[in-house]
Amino acid sequence: GSLPAPMPGKVIALLVKAGAKVEKGAPLLILEAMKMEPTISAPAGGVVKAIHFAPGEQVPEGAELLTLEPA
């Protein structure tokens, strides 16, 4: 499935690479939004199929941050 951005912001860091296996709750990336830096975590275990934004890029609310194939 896809992982939408919970709010508009800027990608600060990617914590995984495409192809990585992740467990539920694993940190995936860090956004900077409204002077906060929330960590976006995996909603379920699976494999990261694609990452749609690079560090430094702005993302609108609801944008697909990455594609996660369920385990």
PQR file with spaces between the fields and no chain letter, atoms N, CA, C, O and H, PARSE charges and radii, in Angstrom:
ATOM       1  N    GLY     1       0.814   -1.177    0.000 -0.4000 1.5000
ATOM       2  CA   GLY     1       0.000    0.000    0.000 -0.0000 2.0000
ATOM       3  C    GLY     1       0.859    1.242    0.000  0.5500 1.7000
ATOM       4  O    GLY     1       2.088    1.173   -0.005 -0.5500 1.4000
ATOM       5  N    SER     2       0.204    2.351    0.006 -0.4000 1.5000
ATOM       6  CA   SER     2       0.919    3.625    0.002 -0.0000 2.0000
ATOM       7  C    SER     2       0.920    4.220    1.400  0.5500 1.7000
ATOM       8  O    SER     2       0.085    3.884    2.240 -0.5500 1.4000
ATOM       9  H    SER     2      -0.794    2.407    0.010  0.4000 1.0000
ATOM      10  N    LEU     3       1.865    5.101    1.626 -0.4000 1.5000
ATOM      11  CA   LEU     3       1.976    5.785    2.914 -0.0000 2.0000
ATOM      12  C    LEU     3       1.849    7.280    2.642  0.5500 1.7000
ATOM      13  O    LEU     3       2.800    7.899    2.166 -0.5500 1.4000
ATOM      14  H    LEU     3       2.543    5.374    0.944  0.4000 1.0000
ATOM      15  N    PRO     4       0.674    7.879    2.940 -0.5600 1.5000
ATOM      16  CA   PRO     4       0.472    9.305    2.645  0.2800 2.0000
ATOM      17  C    PRO     4       1.116   10.209    3.703  0.5500 1.7000
ATOM      18  O    PRO     4       1.258    9.838    4.868 -0.5500 1.4000
ATOM      19  N    ALA     5       1.491   11.390    3.258 -0.4000 1.5000
ATOM      20  CA   ALA     5       2.038   12.394    4.176 -0.0000 2.0000
ATOM      21  C    ALA     5       0.911   12.887    5.086  0.5500 1.7000
ATOM      22  O    ALA     5      -0.141   13.289    4.588 -0.5500 1.4000
ATOM      23  H    ALA     5       1.375   11.692    2.312  0.4000 1.0000
ATOM      24  N    PRO     6       1.107   12.865    6.412 -0.5600 1.5000
ATOM      25  CA   PRO     6       0.061   13.297    7.332  0.2800 2.0000
ATOM      26  C    PRO     6      -0.135   14.815    7.350  0.5500 1.7000
ATOM      27  O    PRO     6      -1.158   15.306    7.828 -0.5500 1.4000
ATOM      28  N    MET     7       0.851   15.557    6.827 -0.4000 1.5000
ATOM      29  CA   MET     7       0.809   17.015    6.806 -0.0000 2.0000
ATOM      30  C    MET     7       1.803   17.496    5.761  0.5500 1.7000
ATOM      31  O    MET     7       2.706   16.746    5.389 -0.5500 1.4000
ATOM      32  H    MET     7       1.682   15.158    6.439  0.4000 1.0000
ATOM      33  N    PRO     8       1.664   18.719    5.278 -0.5600 1.5000
ATOM      34  CA   PRO     8       2.662   19.229    4.343  0.2800 2.0000
ATOM      35  C    PRO     8       3.975   19.472    5.068  0.5500 1.7000
ATOM      36  O    PRO     8       3.981   19.791    6.257 -0.5500 1.4000
ATOM      37  N    GLY     9       5.077   19.325    4.363 -0.4000 1.5000
ATOM      38  CA   GLY     9       6.374   19.554    4.986 -0.0000 2.0000
ATOM      39  C    GLY     9       7.505   19.256    4.030  0.5500 1.7000
ATOM      40  O    GLY     9       7.302   19.138    2.822 -0.5500 1.4000
ATOM      41  H    GLY     9       5.072   19.066    3.397  0.4000 1.0000
ATOM      42  N    LYS    10       8.699   19.135    4.581 -0.4000 1.5000
ATOM      43  CA   LYS    10       9.900   18.856    3.791 -0.0000 2.0000
ATOM      44  C    LYS    10      10.545   17.589    4.321  0.5500 1.7000
ATOM      45  O    LYS    10      10.674   17.407    5.532 -0.5500 1.4000
ATOM      46  H    LYS    10       8.864   19.231    5.562  0.4000 1.0000
ATOM      47  N    VAL    11      10.949   16.715    3.410 -0.4000 1.5000
ATOM      48  CA   VAL    11      11.643   15.490    3.813 -0.0000 2.0000
ATOM      49  C    VAL    11      13.031   15.885    4.313  0.5500 1.7000
ATOM      50  O    VAL    11      13.809   16.497    3.581 -0.5500 1.4000
ATOM      51  H    VAL    11      10.843   16.863    2.427  0.4000 1.0000
ATOM      52  N    ILE    12      13.334   15.535    5.554 -0.4000 1.5000
ATOM      53  CA   ILE    12      14.635   15.850    6.148 -0.0000 2.0000
ATOM      54  C    ILE    12      15.608   14.688    5.964  0.5500 1.7000
ATOM      55  O    ILE    12      16.777   14.895    5.641 -0.5500 1.4000
ATOM      56  H    ILE    12      12.702   15.038    6.149  0.4000 1.0000
ATOM      57  N    ALA    13      15.117   13.463    6.172 -0.4000 1.5000
ATOM      58  CA   ALA    13      15.997   12.290    6.073 -0.0000 2.0000
ATOM      59  C    ALA    13      15.199   11.055    5.702  0.5500 1.7000
ATOM      60  O    ALA    13      14.072   10.862    6.158 -0.5500 1.4000
ATOM      61  H    ALA    13      14.167   13.295    6.434  0.4000 1.0000
ATOM      62  N    LEU    14      15.807   10.220    4.865 -0.4000 1.5000
ATOM      63  CA   LEU    14      15.267    8.895    4.577 -0.0000 2.0000
ATOM      64  C    LEU    14      15.998    7.912    5.473  0.5500 1.7000
ATOM      65  O    LEU    14      17.227    7.929    5.544 -0.5500 1.4000
ATOM      66  H    LEU    14      16.722   10.377    4.495  0.4000 1.0000
ATOM      67  N    LEU    15      15.256    7.059    6.154 -0.4000 1.5000
ATOM      68  CA   LEU    15      15.863    6.118    7.098 -0.0000 2.0000
ATOM      69  C    LEU    15      15.888    4.690    6.560  0.5500 1.7000
ATOM      70  O    LEU    15      16.409    3.785    7.211 -0.5500 1.4000
ATOM      71  H    LEU    15      14.258    7.045    6.097  0.4000 1.0000
ATOM      72  N    VAL    16      15.319    4.490    5.358 -0.4000 1.5000
ATOM      73  CA   VAL    16      15.310    3.181    4.697 -0.0000 2.0000
ATOM      74  C    VAL    16      15.601    3.379    3.217  0.5500 1.7000
ATOM      75  O    VAL    16      15.550    4.496    2.704 -0.5500 1.4000
ATOM      76  H    VAL    16      14.896    5.226    4.828  0.4000 1.0000
ATOM      77  N    LYS    17      15.908    2.277    2.539 -0.4000 1.5000
ATOM      78  CA   LYS    17      16.119    2.289    1.093 -0.0000 2.0000
ATOM      79  C    LYS    17      15.089    1.378    0.448  0.5500 1.7000
ATOM      80  O    LYS    17      14.531    0.500    1.105 -0.5500 1.4000
ATOM      81  H    LYS    17      15.950    1.369    2.956  0.4000 1.0000
ATOM      82  N    ALA    18      14.839    1.588   -0.832 -0.4000 1.5000
ATOM      83  CA   ALA    18      13.940    0.701   -1.570 -0.0000 2.0000
ATOM      84  C    ALA    18      14.487   -0.726   -1.472  0.5500 1.7000
ATOM      85  O    ALA    18      15.689   -0.956   -1.600 -0.5500 1.4000
ATOM      86  H    ALA    18      15.292    2.301   -1.365  0.4000 1.0000
ATOM      87  N    GLY    19      13.590   -1.661   -1.247 -0.4000 1.5000
ATOM      88  CA   GLY    19      13.977   -3.057   -1.106 -0.0000 2.0000
ATOM      89  C    GLY    19      14.152   -3.501    0.332  0.5500 1.7000
ATOM      90  O    GLY    19      14.279   -4.696    0.601 -0.5500 1.4000
ATOM      91  H    GLY    19      12.613   -1.473   -1.144  0.4000 1.0000
ATOM      92  N    ALA    20      14.161   -2.557    1.256 -0.4000 1.5000
ATOM      93  CA   ALA    20      14.356   -2.887    2.673 -0.0000 2.0000
ATOM      94  C    ALA    20      13.112   -3.562    3.251  0.5500 1.7000
ATOM      95  O    ALA    20      11.983   -3.159    2.967 -0.5500 1.4000
ATOM      96  H    ALA    20      14.058   -1.586    1.037  0.4000 1.0000
ATOM      97  N    LYS    21      13.336   -4.591    4.063 -0.4000 1.5000
ATOM      98  CA   LYS    21      12.237   -5.204    4.807 -0.0000 2.0000
ATOM      99  C    LYS    21      12.102   -4.452    6.116  0.5500 1.7000
ATOM     100  O    LYS    21      13.089   -4.203    6.808 -0.5500 1.4000
ATOM     101  H    LYS    21      14.253   -4.918    4.293  0.4000 1.0000
ATOM     102  N    VAL    22      10.859   -4.090    6.454 -0.4000 1.5000
ATOM     103  CA   VAL    22      10.621   -3.333    7.687 -0.0000 2.0000
ATOM     104  C    VAL    22       9.521   -4.000    8.506  0.5500 1.7000
ATOM     105  O    VAL    22       8.638   -4.667    7.968 -0.5500 1.4000
ATOM     106  H    VAL    22      10.057   -4.292    5.893  0.4000 1.0000
ATOM     107  N    GLU    23       9.597   -3.806    9.803 -0.4000 1.5000
ATOM     108  CA   GLU    23       8.577   -4.286   10.738 -0.0000 2.0000
ATOM     109  C    GLU    23       7.603   -3.153   11.033  0.5500 1.7000
ATOM     110  O    GLU    23       7.930   -1.984   10.825 -0.5500 1.4000
ATOM     111  H    GLU    23      10.315   -3.264   10.240  0.4000 1.0000
ATOM     112  N    LYS    24       6.425   -3.484   11.510 -0.4000 1.5000
ATOM     113  CA   LYS    24       5.460   -2.472   11.916 -0.0000 2.0000
ATOM     114  C    LYS    24       6.102   -1.548   12.951  0.5500 1.7000
ATOM     115  O    LYS    24       6.723   -2.010   13.908 -0.5500 1.4000
ATOM     116  H    LYS    24       6.160   -4.434   11.679  0.4000 1.0000
ATOM     117  N    GLY    25       5.947   -0.246   12.751 -0.4000 1.5000
ATOM     118  CA   GLY    25       6.500    0.738   13.681 -0.0000 2.0000
ATOM     119  C    GLY    25       7.923    1.166   13.381  0.5500 1.7000
ATOM     120  O    GLY    25       8.445    2.062   14.044 -0.5500 1.4000
ATOM     121  H    GLY    25       5.442    0.129   11.973  0.4000 1.0000
ATOM     122  N    ALA    26       8.568    0.545   12.393 -0.4000 1.5000
ATOM     123  CA   ALA    26       9.947    0.912   12.052 -0.0000 2.0000
ATOM     124  C    ALA    26       9.978    2.336   11.493  0.5500 1.7000
ATOM     125  O    ALA    26       9.102    2.695   10.706 -0.5500 1.4000
ATOM     126  H    ALA    26       8.144   -0.183   11.855  0.4000 1.0000
ATOM     127  N    PRO    27      10.961    3.154   11.875 -0.5600 1.5000
ATOM     128  CA   PRO    27      11.053    4.512   11.332  0.2800 2.0000
ATOM     129  C    PRO    27      11.444    4.469    9.856  0.5500 1.7000
ATOM     130  O    PRO    27      12.364    3.746    9.473 -0.5500 1.4000
ATOM     131  N    LEU    28      10.734    5.252    9.022 -0.4000 1.5000
ATOM     132  CA   LEU    28      10.969    5.246    7.579 -0.0000 2.0000
ATOM     133  C    LEU    28      11.598    6.542    7.088  0.5500 1.7000
ATOM     134  O    LEU    28      12.531    6.519    6.285 -0.5500 1.4000
ATOM     135  H    LEU    28       9.987    5.839    9.333  0.4000 1.0000
ATOM     136  N    LEU    29      11.090    7.670    7.568 -0.4000 1.5000
ATOM     137  CA   LEU    29      11.635    8.962    7.159 -0.0000 2.0000
ATOM     138  C    LEU    29      11.251   10.021    8.169  0.5500 1.7000
ATOM     139  O    LEU    29      10.375    9.821    9.010 -0.5500 1.4000
ATOM     140  H    LEU    29      10.332    7.689    8.220  0.4000 1.0000
ATOM     141  N    ILE    30      11.933   11.165    8.065 -0.4000 1.5000
ATOM     142  CA   ILE    30      11.666   12.289    8.959 -0.0000 2.0000
ATOM     143  C    ILE    30      11.218   13.469    8.112  0.5500 1.7000
ATOM     144  O    ILE    30      11.875   13.833    7.137 -0.5500 1.4000
ATOM     145  H    ILE    30      12.645   11.328    7.381  0.4000 1.0000
ATOM     146  N    LEU    31      10.088   14.064    8.495 -0.4000 1.5000
ATOM     147  CA   LEU    31       9.564   15.264    7.855 -0.0000 2.0000
ATOM     148  C    LEU    31       9.836   16.461    8.757  0.5500 1.7000
ATOM     149  O    LEU    31       9.929   16.323    9.976 -0.5500 1.4000
ATOM     150  H    LEU    31       9.554   13.768    9.288  0.4000 1.0000
ATOM     151  N    GLU    32       9.960   17.623    8.155 -0.4000 1.5000
ATOM     152  CA   GLU    32       9.977   18.866    8.930 -0.0000 2.0000
ATOM     153  C    GLU    32       8.675   19.573    8.595  0.5500 1.7000
ATOM     154  O    GLU    32       8.418   19.919    7.442 -0.5500 1.4000
ATOM     155  H    GLU    32       9.884   17.735    7.164  0.4000 1.0000
ATOM     156  N    ALA    33       7.861   19.782    9.613 -0.4000 1.5000
ATOM     157  CA   ALA    33       6.561   20.417    9.401 -0.0000 2.0000
ATOM     158  C    ALA    33       6.215   21.266   10.616  0.5500 1.7000
ATOM     159  O    ALA    33       6.242   20.782   11.747 -0.5500 1.4000
ATOM     160  H    ALA    33       8.069   19.501   10.550  0.4000 1.0000
ATOM     161  N    MET    34       5.894   22.516   10.384 -0.4000 1.5000
ATOM     162  CA   MET    34       5.499   23.430   11.459 -0.0000 2.0000
ATOM     163  C    MET    34       6.519   23.444   12.604  0.5500 1.7000
ATOM     164  O    MET    34       6.148   23.395   13.777 -0.5500 1.4000
ATOM     165  H    MET    34       5.871   22.909    9.465  0.4000 1.0000
ATOM     166  N    LYS    35       7.777   23.508   12.258 -0.4000 1.5000
ATOM     167  CA   LYS    35       8.889   23.573   13.216 -0.0000 2.0000
ATOM     168  C    LYS    35       9.019   22.308   14.066  0.5500 1.7000
ATOM     169  O    LYS    35       9.680   22.320   15.104 -0.5500 1.4000
ATOM     170  H    LYS    35       8.079   23.548   11.306  0.4000 1.0000
ATOM     171  N    MET    36       8.388   21.217   13.625 -0.4000 1.5000
ATOM     172  CA   MET    36       8.526   19.918   14.289 -0.0000 2.0000
ATOM     173  C    MET    36       9.210   18.980   13.306  0.5500 1.7000
ATOM     174  O    MET    36       9.250   19.256   12.107 -0.5500 1.4000
ATOM     175  H    MET    36       7.851   21.207   12.782  0.4000 1.0000
ATOM     176  N    GLU    37       9.747   17.879   13.803 -0.4000 1.5000
ATOM     177  CA   GLU    37      10.359   16.877   12.944 -0.0000 2.0000
ATOM     178  C    GLU    37       9.790   15.508   13.291  0.5500 1.7000
ATOM     179  O    GLU    37      10.467   14.687   13.910 -0.5500 1.4000
ATOM     180  H    GLU    37       9.715   17.655   14.777  0.4000 1.0000
ATOM     181  N    PRO    38       8.529   15.262   12.886 -0.5600 1.5000
ATOM     182  CA   PRO    38       7.940   13.957   13.189  0.2800 2.0000
ATOM     183  C    PRO    38       8.582   12.844   12.353  0.5500 1.7000
ATOM     184  O    PRO    38       8.897   13.033   11.178 -0.5500 1.4000
ATOM     185  N    THR    39       8.766   11.689   12.983 -0.4000 1.5000
ATOM     186  CA   THR    39       9.263   10.511   12.290 -0.0000 2.0000
ATOM     187  C    THR    39       8.065    9.737   11.765  0.5500 1.7000
ATOM     188  O    THR    39       7.132    9.441   12.511 -0.5500 1.4000
ATOM     189  H    THR    39       8.510   11.536   13.938  0.4000 1.0000
ATOM     190  N    ILE    40       8.094    9.412   10.490 -0.4000 1.5000
ATOM     191  CA   ILE    40       7.021    8.647    9.872 -0.0000 2.0000
ATOM     192  C    ILE    40       7.407    7.168    9.973  0.5500 1.7000
ATOM     193  O    ILE    40       8.475    6.762    9.515 -0.5500 1.4000
ATOM     194  H    ILE    40       8.852    9.652    9.883  0.4000 1.0000
ATOM     195  N    SER    41       6.530    6.379   10.576 -0.4000 1.5000
ATOM     196  CA   SER    41       6.803    4.967   10.834 -0.0000 2.0000
ATOM     197  C    SER    41       5.948    4.063    9.961  0.5500 1.7000
ATOM     198  O    SER    41       4.904    4.472    9.452 -0.5500 1.4000
ATOM     199  H    SER    41       5.663    6.710   10.948  0.4000 1.0000
ATOM     200  N    ALA    42       6.407    2.829    9.797 -0.4000 1.5000
ATOM     201  CA   ALA    42       5.679    1.843    8.999 -0.0000 2.0000
ATOM     202  C    ALA    42       4.375    1.466    9.691  0.5500 1.7000
ATOM     203  O    ALA    42       4.390    1.094   10.865 -0.5500 1.4000
ATOM     204  H    ALA    42       7.255    2.497   10.210  0.4000 1.0000
ATOM     205  N    PRO    43       3.247    1.552    8.988 -0.5600 1.5000
ATOM     206  CA   PRO    43       1.968    1.178    9.585  0.2800 2.0000
ATOM     207  C    PRO    43       1.805   -0.339    9.703  0.5500 1.7000
ATOM     208  O    PRO    43       0.958   -0.827   10.451 -0.5500 1.4000
ATOM     209  N    ALA    44       2.631   -1.078    8.951 -0.4000 1.5000
ATOM     210  CA   ALA    44       2.594   -2.545    8.968 -0.0000 2.0000
ATOM     211  C    ALA    44       3.944   -3.051    8.474  0.5500 1.7000
ATOM     212  O    ALA    44       4.707   -2.300    7.867 -0.5500 1.4000
ATOM     213  H    ALA    44       3.319   -0.682    8.344  0.4000 1.0000
ATOM     214  N    GLY    45       4.237   -4.308    8.730 -0.4000 1.5000
ATOM     215  CA   GLY    45       5.466   -4.900    8.221 -0.0000 2.0000
ATOM     216  C    GLY    45       5.373   -5.104    6.726  0.5500 1.7000
ATOM     217  O    GLY    45       4.278   -5.274    6.189 -0.5500 1.4000
ATOM     218  H    GLY    45       3.617   -4.918    9.223  0.4000 1.0000
ATOM     219  N    GLY    46       6.513   -5.088    6.042 -0.4000 1.5000
ATOM     220  CA   GLY    46       6.514   -5.306    4.605 -0.0000 2.0000
ATOM     221  C    GLY    46       7.845   -4.942    3.987  0.5500 1.7000
ATOM     222  O    GLY    46       8.864   -4.851    4.671 -0.5500 1.4000
ATOM     223  H    GLY    46       7.402   -4.949    6.478  0.4000 1.0000
ATOM     224  N    VAL    47       7.819   -4.736    2.682 -0.4000 1.5000
ATOM     225  CA   VAL    47       9.014   -4.386    1.916 -0.0000 2.0000
ATOM     226  C    VAL    47       8.787   -3.029    1.270  0.5500 1.7000
ATOM     227  O    VAL    47       7.743   -2.790    0.663 -0.5500 1.4000
ATOM     228  H    VAL    47       6.991   -4.811    2.126  0.4000 1.0000
ATOM     229  N    VAL    48       9.770   -2.135    1.403 -0.4000 1.5000
ATOM     230  CA   VAL    48       9.704   -0.822    0.774 -0.0000 2.0000
ATOM     231  C    VAL    48       9.941   -1.010   -0.720  0.5500 1.7000
ATOM     232  O    VAL    48      11.043   -1.368   -1.136 -0.5500 1.4000
ATOM     233  H    VAL    48      10.618   -2.329    1.896  0.4000 1.0000
ATOM     234  N    LYS    49       8.910   -0.771   -1.528 -0.4000 1.5000
ATOM     235  CA   LYS    49       9.015   -0.966   -2.976 -0.0000 2.0000
ATOM     236  C    LYS    49       9.543    0.275   -3.684  0.5500 1.7000
ATOM     237  O    LYS    49      10.329    0.156   -4.624 -0.5500 1.4000
ATOM     238  H    LYS    49       8.015   -0.480   -1.190  0.4000 1.0000
ATOM     239  N    ALA    50       9.128    1.458   -3.253 -0.4000 1.5000
ATOM     240  CA   ALA    50       9.557    2.693   -3.908 -0.0000 2.0000
ATOM     241  C    ALA    50       9.485    3.851   -2.921  0.5500 1.7000
ATOM     242  O    ALA    50       8.613    3.894   -2.054 -0.5500 1.4000
ATOM     243  H    ALA    50       8.489    1.554   -2.490  0.4000 1.0000
ATOM     244  N    ILE    51      10.416    4.786   -3.071 -0.4000 1.5000
ATOM     245  CA   ILE    51      10.420    6.017   -2.277 -0.0000 2.0000
ATOM     246  C    ILE    51      10.187    7.151   -3.268  0.5500 1.7000
ATOM     247  O    ILE    51      10.907    7.263   -4.260 -0.5500 1.4000
ATOM     248  H    ILE    51      11.125    4.751   -3.775  0.4000 1.0000
ATOM     249  N    HIS    52       9.194    7.989   -3.010 -0.4000 1.5000
ATOM     250  CA   HIS    52       8.760    8.972   -3.987 -0.0000 2.0000
ATOM     251  C    HIS    52       9.309   10.380   -3.781  0.5500 1.7000
ATOM     252  O    HIS    52       9.099   11.242   -4.634 -0.5500 1.4000
ATOM     253  H    HIS    52       8.609    7.898   -2.204  0.4000 1.0000
ATOM     254  N    PHE    53      10.004   10.639   -2.681 -0.4000 1.5000
ATOM     255  CA   PHE    53      10.584   11.954   -2.425 -0.0000 2.0000
ATOM     256  C    PHE    53      12.005   11.800   -1.904  0.5500 1.7000
ATOM     257  O    PHE    53      12.324   10.820   -1.231 -0.5500 1.4000
ATOM     258  H    PHE    53      10.175    9.938   -1.988  0.4000 1.0000
ATOM     259  N    ALA    54      12.845   12.759   -2.214 -0.4000 1.5000
ATOM     260  CA   ALA    54      14.234   12.769   -1.746 -0.0000 2.0000
ATOM     261  C    ALA    54      14.383   13.801   -0.633  0.5500 1.7000
ATOM     262  O    ALA    54      13.554   14.704   -0.515 -0.5500 1.4000
ATOM     263  H    ALA    54      12.586   13.555   -2.761  0.4000 1.0000
ATOM     264  N    PRO    55      15.431   13.681    0.188 -0.5600 1.5000
ATOM     265  CA   PRO    55      15.663   14.695    1.216  0.2800 2.0000
ATOM     266  C    PRO    55      15.735   16.094    0.590  0.5500 1.7000
ATOM     267  O    PRO    55      16.357   16.306   -0.451 -0.5500 1.4000
ATOM     268  N    GLY    56      15.077   17.031    1.267 -0.4000 1.5000
ATOM     269  CA   GLY    56      15.046   18.415    0.789 -0.0000 2.0000
ATOM     270  C    GLY    56      13.819   18.754   -0.027  0.5500 1.7000
ATOM     271  O    GLY    56      13.537   19.931   -0.252 -0.5500 1.4000
ATOM     272  H    GLY    56      14.572   16.859    2.113  0.4000 1.0000
ATOM     273  N    GLU    57      13.080   17.747   -0.476 -0.4000 1.5000
ATOM     274  CA   GLU    57      11.890   18.002   -1.279 -0.0000 2.0000
ATOM     275  C    GLU    57      10.685   18.324   -0.406  0.5500 1.7000
ATOM     276  O    GLU    57      10.505   17.743    0.664 -0.5500 1.4000
ATOM     277  H    GLU    57      13.309   16.791   -0.293  0.4000 1.0000
ATOM     278  N    GLN    58       9.860   19.258   -0.879 -0.4000 1.5000
ATOM     279  CA   GLN    58       8.605   19.602   -0.218 -0.0000 2.0000
ATOM     280  C    GLN    58       7.554   18.565   -0.598  0.5500 1.7000
ATOM     281  O    GLN    58       7.519   18.093   -1.735 -0.5500 1.4000
ATOM     282  H    GLN    58      10.006   19.729   -1.749  0.4000 1.0000
ATOM     283  N    VAL    59       6.700   18.216    0.358 -0.4000 1.5000
ATOM     284  CA   VAL    59       5.607   17.289    0.089 -0.0000 2.0000
ATOM     285  C    VAL    59       4.291   17.911    0.540  0.5500 1.7000
ATOM     286  O    VAL    59       4.212   18.486    1.626 -0.5500 1.4000
ATOM     287  H    VAL    59       6.728   18.599    1.281  0.4000 1.0000
ATOM     288  N    PRO    60       3.264   17.797   -0.289 -0.5600 1.5000
ATOM     289  CA   PRO    60       1.947   18.286    0.133  0.2800 2.0000
ATOM     290  C    PRO    60       1.261   17.255    1.018  0.5500 1.7000
ATOM     291  O    PRO    60       1.590   16.070    0.969 -0.5500 1.4000
ATOM     292  N    GLU    61       0.316   17.704    1.818 -0.4000 1.5000
ATOM     293  CA   GLU    61      -0.452   16.781    2.661 -0.0000 2.0000
ATOM     294  C    GLU    61      -1.147   15.747    1.784  0.5500 1.7000
ATOM     295  O    GLU    61      -1.749   16.091    0.767 -0.5500 1.4000
ATOM     296  H    GLU    61       0.048   18.667    1.858  0.4000 1.0000
ATOM     297  N    GLY    62      -1.061   14.491    2.179 -0.4000 1.5000
ATOM     298  CA   GLY    62      -1.715   13.417    1.445 -0.0000 2.0000
ATOM     299  C    GLY    62      -0.893   12.822    0.323  0.5500 1.7000
ATOM     300  O    GLY    62      -1.298   11.821   -0.267 -0.5500 1.4000
ATOM     301  H    GLY    62      -0.572   14.212    3.006  0.4000 1.0000
ATOM     302  N    ALA    63       0.266   13.416    0.007 -0.4000 1.5000
ATOM     303  CA   ALA    63       1.116   12.881   -1.064 -0.0000 2.0000
ATOM     304  C    ALA    63       1.648   11.506   -0.658  0.5500 1.7000
ATOM     305  O    ALA    63       1.919   11.263    0.518 -0.5500 1.4000
ATOM     306  H    ALA    63       0.596   14.230    0.486  0.4000 1.0000
ATOM     307  N    GLU    64       1.794   10.618   -1.628 -0.4000 1.5000
ATOM     308  CA   GLU    64       2.322    9.285   -1.359 -0.0000 2.0000
ATOM     309  C    GLU    64       3.831    9.386   -1.129  0.5500 1.7000
ATOM     310  O    GLU    64       4.589    9.687   -2.050 -0.5500 1.4000
ATOM     311  H    GLU    64       1.574   10.816   -2.583  0.4000 1.0000
ATOM     312  N    LEU    65       4.259    9.129    0.119 -0.4000 1.5000
ATOM     313  CA   LEU    65       5.673    9.229    0.469 -0.0000 2.0000
ATOM     314  C    LEU    65       6.469    8.032   -0.039  0.5500 1.7000
ATOM     315  O    LEU    65       7.564    8.175   -0.582 -0.5500 1.4000
ATOM     316  H    LEU    65       3.643    8.884    0.868  0.4000 1.0000
ATOM     317  N    LEU    66       5.890    6.848    0.152 -0.4000 1.5000
ATOM     318  CA   LEU    66       6.540    5.637   -0.330 -0.0000 2.0000
ATOM     319  C    LEU    66       5.510    4.539   -0.521  0.5500 1.7000
ATOM     320  O    LEU    66       4.380    4.621   -0.039 -0.5500 1.4000
ATOM     321  H    LEU    66       5.000    6.732    0.594  0.4000 1.0000
ATOM     322  N    THR    67       5.934    3.509   -1.241 -0.4000 1.5000
ATOM     323  CA   THR    67       5.076    2.354   -1.484 -0.0000 2.0000
ATOM     324  C    THR    67       5.610    1.209   -0.650  0.5500 1.7000
ATOM     325  O    THR    67       6.791    0.868   -0.721 -0.5500 1.4000
ATOM     326  H    THR    67       6.852    3.442   -1.633  0.4000 1.0000
ATOM     327  N    LEU    68       4.726    0.618    0.144 -0.4000 1.5000
ATOM     328  CA   LEU    68       5.098   -0.473    1.041 -0.0000 2.0000
ATOM     329  C    LEU    68       4.278   -1.701    0.658  0.5500 1.7000
ATOM     330  O    LEU    68       3.048   -1.677    0.703 -0.5500 1.4000
ATOM     331  H    LEU    68       3.767    0.895    0.201  0.4000 1.0000
ATOM     332  N    GLU    69       4.968   -2.772    0.280 -0.4000 1.5000
ATOM     333  CA   GLU    69       4.283   -4.022   -0.047 -0.0000 2.0000
ATOM     334  C    GLU    69       4.121   -4.826    1.241  0.5500 1.7000
ATOM     335  O    GLU    69       5.117   -5.185    1.868 -0.5500 1.4000
ATOM     336  H    GLU    69       5.968   -2.792    0.243  0.4000 1.0000
ATOM     337  N    PRO    70       2.894   -5.113    1.642 -0.5600 1.5000
ATOM     338  CA   PRO    70       2.669   -5.858    2.901  0.2800 2.0000
ATOM     339  C    PRO    70       3.380   -7.208    2.892  0.5500 1.7000
ATOM     340  O    PRO    70       3.541   -7.835    1.845 -0.5500 1.4000
ATOM     341  N    ALA    71       3.798   -7.638    4.067 -0.4000 1.5000
ATOM     342  CA   ALA    71       4.502   -8.922    4.191 -0.0000 2.0000
ATOM     343  C    ALA    71       3.534  -10.069    4.025  0.5500 1.7000
ATOM     344  O    ALA    71       3.935  -11.231    4.097 -0.5500 1.4000
ATOM     345  H    ALA    71       3.667   -7.128    4.917  0.4000 1.0000
